[in-house]
Amino acid sequence: MALCAKKRPPEEERRARANDREYNEKFQYASNCIKTSKYNILTFLPVNLFEQFQEVANTYFLFLLILQLIPQISSLSWFTTIVPLVLVLTITAVKDATDDYFRHKSDNQVNNRQSQVLINGILQQEQWMNVCVGDIIKLENNQFVAADLLLLSSSEPHGLCYIETAELDGETNMKVRQAIPVTSELGDISKLAKFDGEVICEPPNNKLDKFSGTLYWKENKFPLSNQNMLLRGCVLRNTEWCFGLVIFAGPDTKLMQNSGRTKFKRTSIDRLMNTLVLWIFGFLVCMGVILAIGNAIWEHEVGMRFQVYLPWDEAVDSAFFSGFLSFWSYIIILNTVVPISLYVSVEVIRLGHSYFINWDKKMFCMKKRTPAEARTTTLNEELGQVEYIFSDKTGTLTQNIMVFNKCSINGRSYGDVFDVLGHKAELGERPEPVDFSFNPLADKKFLFWDPSLLEAVKIGDPHTHEFFRLLSLCHTVMSEEKNEGELYYKAQSPDEGALVTAARNFGFVFRSRTPKTITVHEMGTAITYQLLAILDFNNIRKRMSVIVRNPEGKIRLYCKGADTILLDRLHHSTQELLSTTTDHLNEYAGEGLRTLVLAYKDLDEEYYEEWAERRLQASLAQDSREDRLASIYEEVENNMMLLGATAIEDKLQQGVPETIALLTLANIKIWVLTGDKQAPAFSLGRDGCEHRLFLQDADGRHDRGVHSHWPYCPGGAGGAQESPGEDDGFIPLRRQRLHLPGEAFFFQANFCPGGRCWGVRPGHQWSQPGPRTGGGHGAGVSGDSMCLQSCHLLPGDPLAEGPGGRTGQEVQEGCDACHWRRSQ
């Protein structure tokens, strides 16, 4: 286990050569052994005692014991203090030792897992702890990934493999990883044994979604990205086998880099007790000082006369020194004034409360057969003092089941159904859904109510065809055909799955893909497009593009993304169409739908060749690779032609509006953090309850604009002006820009029943200061696990059916108390 704790100098870059342990050992990289335990046999006693004496109560007892060992000032036996102190220290040490024993047991279980490692041309069974950087490992279906690996090859065509990342990010949907083409053919053991490529990449870090490196092999350079990596903690799914090269091992893996120390949380009662004990101790010191002064005065005025038969001790030579010793004597005698036993009583009460929570039948989920669980017994009383709830929206309040609902194509909106009087028909009044029987590959579960869109497709409207062609090409979905004509799409996000399924039903069926091609059946005709480039989506770009070459040799860029980003990159000739599409977008957003804008751009051969060369050079750069690629992407994604927009519905979970209304009646302030636009955020509030304060990430960064809709919201001075507006029938009294660091935000929020924060990027959801305000207010968070770890009190997910709503049960691991049914 010594290898686990071995300290190494910081790295500037990581170099790993395949099948060459001797070369890699000179860099002194960490082994694949992990250590989460805190103690060993030698360090347990000193480290544990040091930690225990961090507690005020233990330090106070030790201080009293030291005083009682001095005979000149002690009037009580030291035995009365050392026995309870040793008892408390022993019980706590046994508990800590037991916890650490289970950590050691867990570490040993993980470190002793078996993995197939290629050594000297032969696959051998090795323990995880003996795996080294540069080793080639074989993984089989449903196995955990042993270390951070560069995917070399797999059983799937073109080096594809599927992984589940629930251990890393709580998401249960499968993700796709792909080997680079030059290594995807290395499926044979003999070829892998001769593989001697060297990877130069970034040093170990905790960024789960980013990786930058270069493979040097056969005098060529090949760029590597996160799409080529399998991270420790992932599980291989739907893939018979794959081979990977170990890049980071043990504590250097991204999983272990993210496993920081658990934040210790104190309740308002803890802080109150500490404050009271300090005041009582101060009162004890004051009493001791007064009594000591009285003793010194008495000894000087009266005691001097009784020296014959009440002499001072040998060490005492003055009345002042006698008063000094008396001060400590009074501290010992009056030590019971300090209620140290209160800490023990409170801990026992909390332990009992935790069992009551676990046994509560009203919090038992019959559907999942799972009770409530108090994971942190020290925070139980805060559950009754929650004053703020901060919740994610997608998957927590909503079902995270995306449905293609409406679209706008070339200035015409599709999706609404009208009755004979020209009024919009409600869901129960609508006729039969569109009949897709003409398409043998259609998804029978897909429902759409506007037949005019299908008619536009059948008559060959070019804009409609181009619209669905974009949806069938611009994505990262994988297709699987288990039986003839039965397609199954594996999407990394439900949004992509909904859009590709819509294109499939309207006659543009995505059938298969390779690293270089995409095959689509367009109205029954199979067409293969050459895939020239994929411009990935991320939270900063907020868009995704593909560049393809059609069978006629024409090169075209297809792009889809957020309207706030894409509308600024359109060609000036689309202004009239832009105005109409913007109206449709606002209409869709007002109905609470998730919107995307679609656009395209034709590229000539000469420009593309020159652009592709610059993109290749940027992808091989060791420094600022992502910034260089972003600049290259920015250049080509300009002056695009607008096609239209999509609107996807993600319905609220059952009972969410009623739950929010009940929480509001309990005077709990509810804040919803969402990356949506302003209009869907307002729509959510109308569906849930009447919120008055809106916080907007107006410029995409950290400045916030506050629109206060509550008459008693403070902060009207300083240029605030009344401005008319309408939302839910309320007129905003003030609109102004404010910088809201931590406490200022909660000062504003304290006066308002709730709010919605829109345009919030994932980082913002957990990077803001924790909800610590005056008066011991509590706060609850539901949704993101990073947000959970940084919050003060975490009552699971009181807004939806289970921790994290439908985002999965993994988030509950970060909760202090899990409530598995809707709050009543």
N, C-alpha and C positions, 0 to 999 in steps of 0.2 A: 504493500500500500504506500510505500515511501515514494514510489514513482508518481502517485497521484498528487502529492503535495509539493513536488519538486518545482522550485521557482526558476524561471527562465527569463533572459533579457527580452524586452519588447521587440516585436518583429516589425519590419518595414514592408516586407513582402514575404509571401510563402512560396517555396520551391519544393515540388514533389515530383520525383522521377519514378515511373512505374517499374515494379519488379527489381528495385535496387535499394535494399534496406541499408546497405553499407553507406551509400551516398546520402540517404535521408537522415541517418543517425548522427551525422556530423552537425546537423542543425539543432539537435537536442529538442526535437518536437515532443509534445506531450503524448503519452501513450493513451490508449482508449479506456484506461481505468478511470472511473469516476468516484468521487468521494463527497457525499452530502452530509456525513456524520460530523459532529462537532468535537468529539473527544476520542482519546484512546486511553489505554490503561495508565500511561505515565502522566498524561495531561489532565485527566478527569478531575482529580482532587483540587489542584490549584486553580484551574480555569473555572470549575463550577463554583468554588468558594468565592472567587473574584466576582463572578456574575451575580451570585446571591447577595453579596454585600453591596451591590448596586441599589438594592431595595432599602428605602429609608428605615423601615421597621427593623431589619436585621442589623443595619449599622447602628441604630439607636440601642438595641440590646447589647451589641458588642461594646459600645461606649459605656453603658452602665456596668457591664461585667468588669471592664478595666478599672472603673472607679471603685467597685466593690473589692477589688484585690488590693487596694491601698488601705491599710489598717487605720491610718490617722483620720480618715474621713468616712469610712464605712461603718454603719451601725447595723447592717444586714449581712447575712451570710451570702457569699458568692454563689452558693449552691442553688439559691432560689432563682437566679438568673440564667445560669449556665444550662440547667436542665431543660427549660423550655426552648432556649436558643438552639441547643444541640438537637432537640427533638424536631424543631421546625426545619433546621438545615438538613437533617438526615432524611426526613420525609420528602423534602423538595429534591434532594440529591437522588434518592431512589426513583422518583418520578422522572427526573431528567435522564438518569441512566437507562431507565426502561425505554423512554422515547428514543434515545440514541442507539440503544441496542437494536430497535426495529429499523432505524436508519442504516446501521451496519448490515443488518440482515437483508434489507432491500438493495443496498449497494452490492453486496456479495451475489445476490440473485441476478442482478443485471450484469455485473462484471463476468459472471460465469456462464452466461448464455453462450450457445454454440453458434459458430458462423463458419461458412465454407470459404477458406482463404487459399488462393493460388500461390503455392510455395514450390519453387524448383520444378515448375511445369506440372505439378500435381495438386488437385484440390484436396485440402486437408481440413479436418475439423479443428477449429481453434476457439478458445474462449475469447469473448469480446475484449477482455482486458489485455490480451496479447496481440490484438490487431494494431498495426503500425501504419503511419503515414506512408503512402506509396504502395501499399498492398492492394491487390485486386480481389474483390469479394464477390461471391455469387449469392444472390438473394432469390428466394422462391416465393410463390404466391402466398399472401397473408402473413409474411414475415415482417418484423420490425427492421428498419434500417439501422445498422450498427454504428455508423459514423456518417459524417458529411461526405458524400460520394459524388464523383463525376460520373454520370451515366455513360458507359461505353457501348453497350449493346443490350438487346433484349430479345425475347421470343416473338414480340410483335413486329410486324413489318416496319421498316424504316427506323428501327431503334426507338419506337414509342413504348411508353409504359404508363401505368395509372397508379396514382398514390392517393392515400387518404391522410390529411394533415390535421386531424382533430386534436392530436397531442400538442400541436404547435399553435394553432389559431382558433380551435373550437369549431371549425367548419367541417361538416361531414360529407359534403359533396366532393366527388373525386376530381383530382387535377391531373393534367397530362404533362409528362416530361419527355424529352426527346434527346437522343444521343446525336452528336454532330455526325454528318454523313460519312466522314472519313473513318470513324470508329464503329459505325453501326453494323458493319459486316464482320466485326471481330467476335463472332459467336462461338468459334471453335477454340477449345482449350489450347491447342498447339499455337494458334495465332496470337492468343492473349499472352501466352508465355513469352513470346518474342517481342511483345509490345514494349517499347522503351521510351515512350513519349514523356516529355517533362512539362509540367504545369507551373506557370508563374502567375500568381494571383494576389489579391488583397490579403492583408493579415487577418487573423480571427476578429470577428465583430459580431454584434447582435442583430444585424439587419436581416430579418427573415426573408424579405422580398427582393433582396439585391445581392448580386454576385458579379464580380468583374475579374476576368482572368484570360489567359492565352495558353493554348496548347502548342508546344513546339515538337514537331515530329516529321521526320524525313525531310528536313531542311525547309519546312513550310510552317506558317503560323495560322492558327485557327482560333477565332474569338470564342470565348465561353461566357455564358450568361446564366441567370438563375433558372432558366428553362432547361438547362443541362444538368442541374444538381438535384440529388436526393438527400434530404436533410435527416439527421438522426431524429428519431421519434415518429417519422412517417411510417406508414404501413403499405406494402406493395399489394395492389388489388388488381384482379382481372388480368394478370400478367403471369405467365407460367414461370418465367425466370428472367433475370437480368444480371449483368456484370457492372461493377462500379469500381472506380479508383478512389482510394481514401485520400481526401484532401485535408480535412480537419478531423481530429480524433479527441475523444474524452472531453476535458474542460475547454478545448478550443472550438467545439461544435457550437453552432448557433443556438441550439436548445439549451446547452449549459451556460452559454454566455448571457442568456435571457433569464436564467434562474437566479435572480438576486435574492437577498435576504428578505424574509417576510416582514412586512411592516408591523411593528407593535402598536396596537391601538388601545387608547385609554378612553373610558367613558367619562361623561360629565360628572357622575357620582365619584369616580376615582379622583378627578381633579378637585372636586369639592372637598372630599375627605382629606386629600393632601394639604389643601389650603387650611382646612380647619385644624388639622393636626399641627401644622406649623404655627398657627395662631395660638393654639393651646400650649405648645412647647414654649413659645414666646412668653405666654402668661406664666408658665412654670419658672422660666428664667427670671422674670420680674419678681415673682414671689421669693425665689432664692436670693436675689440681690437685696430685696427689702429685709428679709430675715437675717442675711449675713451682715448688713449694715447695723441692724439692731443688735446682733451679737457682738459686733466690734465695739459699739457704743457702750453696751452693758459691761463688757469685759474691761473697758478702759475706765468707766466711772465706778462700777460696783465690784466687778470680779477681782480687781487688784487687791481688794481688802480681804479676800478669802484664799490667798495664795498659800497660807499655812496648811490648811486642811483640804483645799481644792486646787492643787498646783496644776499649772499647764504641762502639757507633754513636753518632752525634752526638745522636740523640734520647733515648738512654738516659743517665740521670743518676744512677741508683741501682740497687742489687741488686734491690729490690722491683719496680721497673718492668721490669727484665730478666726477672724471673720471670713477670710479667704477659704480656709478649710471647711468652715461651717456652710459656706455656699454650696460646695460639692456634696456635703452630707445631706443638705435639704433637697438637692436634686435627686439623690438616691431615695430618700424617704418619701418624697412626693411624686415619684415617677409614675405611680398609678393614675395620676391626673391625665397623662397622655394615653388616649384610648387605642393602644396598639392592637388589642384584641379585636377591635372593630374590623380590621382588615380580614382577619380569619373568619369572623362571623359573616361578613359580606360574601366571601368566597364560597362558604358553605351554602348560603342562601342562593347564590348564582348557580351552583351545581344542582341544587334541587329544582330551580326554575328551568334549567336546561332539560331535565328529565320530564317536567310537566309539558314543555314544548314538544318533546319527542312523542309523548303519550297522548297529545291532544287529538281526539277523534275528529273534531271539526276541521282540522288541518290535514286530514288524511285524504290522499288522492285515490279514489276508488278505481279510476281508469288505469292508473299506472301501478296501483297497489303499493304506493310509496308514502311513508309518513313524512312530516316535517322533520328537519334535522338542525339542531343547534350545533354548528361547527366550532364556534368560539364562545365558550361559556362566559367570558368576561364582559360580553356586550349585550346580554339579554335585556337588561332594563332599558336600553336605548331603543328597543323595538317599539316601546310605548311612547317614545318622545320624538319620533321621526317628524320633522317639520318640512323637509324638502325631499322630493323624489326627482332624480335626474334619470331619464330613460332614453335609450336608443329607440328608433322607430322601426326600421326594417327588421322583421323577424322577431321583434320583441312585442310591439303593439300590432304589427301586421302578420299575416300568415306566411310571408315570404314565398308565396306561390304566385308567380307572375302569369298574367293572362293578356294576350294581345287584344286590345279593346277598340282602339280607333287609330286612324292614320290620316295624314294630309299628303296628297300627291298632286303636284303641279297646281296648287292653289285650290284644290277641291277636297273637302273633308268627307271621310267615309267612317261609318260605324254607327251613326244615329239612324233610328227607324222612325218614320213618321206615319201617323194615322191619316184617315181620309180628309181630316180637317187641317192637316199640315202641322199638327202638334207632335212633339216628341213622344213616342210610345214608351211607357214604363216597362220594366222587365217582365212583369206578369201579363202585360197587354200585348207583348210582342208576338208576331207570327212565328212559324217554324224557323229554326236556324237555317243558314245557307246549306244547300245540298252539295257536298263535294264528291259525289259518287263517280263523277267523270274521272277522278284521279285515284287510281288503284293504290297509290302510295300515301294517300292522305292519312293523317292521324285522326281516328274516329272520336277521340276525346276533345278535339278542338271545336269550339263553337264560335260562330260569327253571325251577326244578325242582319248585316246590310248587303243585300244581293247585288247592289250596283257595283261594288268593287269586283266581284267575280265576273260580272258582265264586261267590265273594262278589261279584265285580263283576257277573257275569251275572244273579244273583238280585236285584240292585238294592240291595244293602246301602248305606244312606245314608252311613255313616261311610267306607266304602271309596271310594264315589264322590267324596265331599268330599276325601278324601286325594289321589286322583289328579287331581282338579280343581285343587287347590292346586299340585301339581307341574307341571301344564300351563299355569298362569297366572303363577306367581311365579318369574320368571327373566328373563334378558336375551338368550336365544337368538334367532337369526334363522333363518327357514325359507326354503328355496329348493326349488322344484319344477321340475326340469329336464324330466322327462317326466311324463305323466299317472300320478298315484299314486306317483311316486318322490320322496320327500321327503329333503332333505339339510339337516341342522341345523348351523349355524355357532355354536359356543359359545365364550365367552371363557375358560371353564375346563372341563376334562373332567368335573368333578363335575356341573355343570349339564347337560352333554350327556347324562350317564348317567341322571339323574333324569327329564329330559324324554323320553328314549327309552323309559324304563320306562312312563311315563304313556301314551305313544303306543301301545305294544303292548297295554296293558290297556284300550284303548278310548277314551282321552282324548287325542286327537291334536291337538297344536298345529299349526295350518296357516299362519297369517300374523299379522302385526302391523302397525299403523300407530302414529304418535305418540299417537293417541287411542283405539285399539281393539286388542283381541286376539281372534282367531277360533279357536275350538276345536271339533273334531268330537267330540261326546260320544256314544259308542255309536252312531255313524253319523249323528247329527244335528248340523248346523252351528249353533253358537251364538256370537254376537259379544258380547263384554263391553266395556263402556266403561272405558277405562283412565284413572282419575282421578289417580293419583299413583304414583311409584316411589320407595321409600325405599331408597337405595343401600346395598350392602354395603361395608364397609371393615374394616380390621384391628382397629379399636377397637370398632366396633359388633358385629362378628361375627354379623351377621344381615342379612337382606334382606326387605323387605315390598313388597307392591303393594296398592293400594286400587282395587277395581273395582266397577262397577255392572252387575248382571245384567239380562237383558231385562225382568224383572218390576219393575225399579226399585230393588231392594234393594242397599244399599251394604255391602260386606264387605271387611275387611282380611285378607290372607293373609300369613303370616310363616313363614320358615324360618331356622334359625340354630343356633349351637352350644348344646348343652344347658346349659353353665355360665352362659350369658346368658339363654336363653329360659325356663328352668324357674322363674326368679325373677319372671317377668312374667306368670305364669298366674293365672287366677281361682281363688279359694279353693275353689270348688265342685269342682275337678278333682283334689282330693288323693288320692282312692282310685285314679283312673286314673293319676295321676302316679307313685304308688308302683310300680304294675305296669310302667309304661313305663320307669321308672328301672332296674328289674331287667333289662329287655330291653336297655337301653342298656349296662349294665355287661357283660352277656353278649356283646353285639356287640363292644364295645371289647376285651374279653378275647381275642377271636378276631382282633384286629388290624384290624378294620373301621373305616372313617371314618363317623361318625354325625352326623346332623342331626335336630333336633326341628322338628315342624310344628305350627302353631297358627293360629287364626283369631279374628276379632272382628267382630261386627255393629255398624255405625255408623248412627245416625239422621241424617236429612237436615240438620236444623238444626245439629247439632254439627259435621258434616263441613263445611258451608259456612263456619262460623266458624273452624274449624281450617285450612281451605284458605286463607282470607284471611291468617291469621297466618303460614302457611308462605310465601305469596307475599311478604309484607313482609320476612320473614327472608332469603329468597333474593335480595332486592334490596339488602340492607344491604351497605355498603362495608366496615364493620369487623366482625370476629368473625363472619363469615357462617356458617362451618362450625359454630361453637359454638352459634349461635342455631338453626340447622337441627337439630343433634343434640338440643337441648332440645325442639324441636317434635316430632321423631320419637319421643323418649323418652315424651312424654306420651301419644301415641296407641297406642304399642306396650305397653300394660299391660292387665291383667285379661283376657287372651286365653284362649280355650278350646283345650285340648290335643286334637290330632288323632292324633298318633302320632310315629313316628320312622323314619328311613331308615338303612340300613347299606350302604356302598359298599366294594368290595374293590379294593385297589391292590396287586397281587402284587409280591413281590421279583423283581428281575432274576435271570436264570439265573447261578448260580455265586457269588452274593453270600455266602451262609452259609459256603461253603468258603473263599472269599477272606478273610473276617473271621477264620475259625479259623486260617488260615495266618499272617495278620498277628499274631494273638495269640501264636502259637508263636514269632514273631520278637521278642516282648517289645515290640510296638508297642501303645500304649494308644489305643483307639478310642472316640471320643465322637460320638454322633449327636444332632443338634439338630433337633427337630421341634415343630411347633405342635399336635400331637395331644394327647389326654388321656394320663393316666398308664397306663391299661391297654394301649392300643395300643403305647405305648413299651416296656412290659414284654414284650408279645408279640413285638415286633421283636427284642428281645434273646434270647428263647427260640428264635426262628427262626435267629438268627445265631450267637451264642456266649454263654457265661455271663459276663455283666457283673455287677459287684458294687456299683458306686457310682452312685447316682441323684441327679441334680440337677434340682430342680423350680422353675419360676417360679410359686411358690405363689399369689401375689396378683396376678399379671398385670403386675407391675412389676419392680423390680430386686432385691427381696429374694429370697433363695433358701433353700429347705429342703433339707438334705442328709441322705440316709438311707444310712449307711455299712454295707455288707455285707461288709467285708473286715477280718479280725481285726487287721491291722496298720495300719489307717487311724488317723492321729493325731487328737487333738482330743476325746478322751472326757471331759476334765475340764470343770468349769463347768456342772454341772447336767445332764449327759448321763445318760440312764437306759437300761438294757436294756429292750427291749420286744419281746414275741414277735410274729412276723409270718412270712409265707411268700411266697417267690417263687423259683421254680426250685429249691426244696428248701433254700434258705439262710435262716438265722434272722438278722435284723439285730441287730447287737450294740449299736448306738447310733443314736438318732434325735435330732437337734437342729437348731435354726435357726442358720445362720451367715451373716454378710455376707462375700461372697467377692470382693473386688476382685482383679484380675489375678493377682499373684504368689501370693496365698493360695489361689486356685483351683488353680493348678498345683502348689502344695505338697500340697494334698489329692489331686489327680489323680495325682501322682507315685507314690503308694503303692497305686494301684488299677488293675487291668487294663483297665478301660474303663467306659463308662457311657452313659446315655441322658438327654438333657435334653428334657423335654416341656413343653408350654405356652409355647414360646418364640416370640415375635412376630418378624417378619422383621427389624425394626430391631435386636433383640438379637443376631441371628446375626452381625452384623458390627460392632457398636458396642463390644464388649468389648475390653479390651487385648489386644495381640498376644501370641502364645506365646513370650515370651522368659524363659527360666529359667536358673538357674545350671547350670554344667557344659556349656554349649554344646548343650543339647537342641534338636533340630529339631522342626518341626511341619508337617503337611500338611493341606490343606483341599480339599474337593471340594464343588462345588455352586454357591452364590451368587457372582456376579461381584464384588459389593461386598465380600463376605467375602474373596474371593481377593486383592483389591488391598490389604487391610489386614493380610494374614498375612505371616509371616516367610519360609517356604519353601512353594512351591506346586507339588507334584508332580502336577498335573492331577487326575485322578480314578482313584485306584488301586482303587476299590471296585466299579466298574461298567464296562460296555462302552463306554468312550470318555469324553472329558472331559465332566463334568456329567451323566453317565448319559444318559437320554433327554431331558434338558432342552435339548439342542441343542449344536452345535459352537461357538456364539458365545462360551460361557464360556471356551473354551480360549485366547481372545485375552488373558486375564489371567493365564495360567499361565506359570510359569517353565520347566516341563518337561511335555510332554504324553505320556501313556502310553496308547496306544489299545487295549490288551487287558487282560484281568483279570490282576492280579498273581499270579504263581505262587509 
